[in-house]
């Protein structure tokens, strides 16, 4: 008997075809954010579904969680791949295909489980409705050490998180970065100057929200309202996520634009600049090699 669906978001199985189609429409490659926005548009998902928090991790939406698994399933199938910088693309083997079949993907993954000796045909049939038993590996975005890093950021002292944000902004090319030390006032937490190509420069103000959950449209409006006339760009940083309404408010064409950095992007930047994380190499034993040598 199929398990009852307890979430509002489409499941990873239901999202595989839309994810692939989104990449096709986006020219064959896209960022995680671009894929999410395209899937939302294609499926006409409501704000209730888009903003639904993940059952076990409120710092992530259920949709983002299911999309991560959908991408991983497609990668295991060989339809898509990703670069070290997190750009997803259609693989060369599928470059001429404009669509994929979720049923074909599922059958391929079942065959893999049997050929790898992980499960028998009977066990595969018995667990047919449980995608977590597909042995496809954990999505890169959901690896345990990233969860640990997210929890560490959330448990930081608010002022320490502001200093970390300041350090990260400097790594990203900002200069003259200062912290106002007025955490919790709903306004500007710090300012800096961003120079582009050594010619153009912008005065930037940032706000840091270190909490679990989603930043609302009201938070965006409050931050925008605190910006003075000498500030040309605003950046709002959070360890959580942004609601659909917040993202729309930040990019409202009739108002000053606010750039957003959510928890996932913040962690990716820490990884990129090796701030607080150390890369370790591990080896995986190839049993097939020893069987056939």
Beta strands, then each sheet from edge to edge (+ up, - down):
strand 1: 29-30
strand 2: 80-82
strand 3: 88-90
strand 4: 174-179
strand 5: 190-196
strand 6: 200-209
strand 7: 214-215
strand 8: 233-238
strand 9: 241-242
strand 10: 258-261
sheet 1: 1+ 3- 2+
sheet 2: 4+ 5- 6+ 8+ 10+
sheet 3: 7+ 9+
end
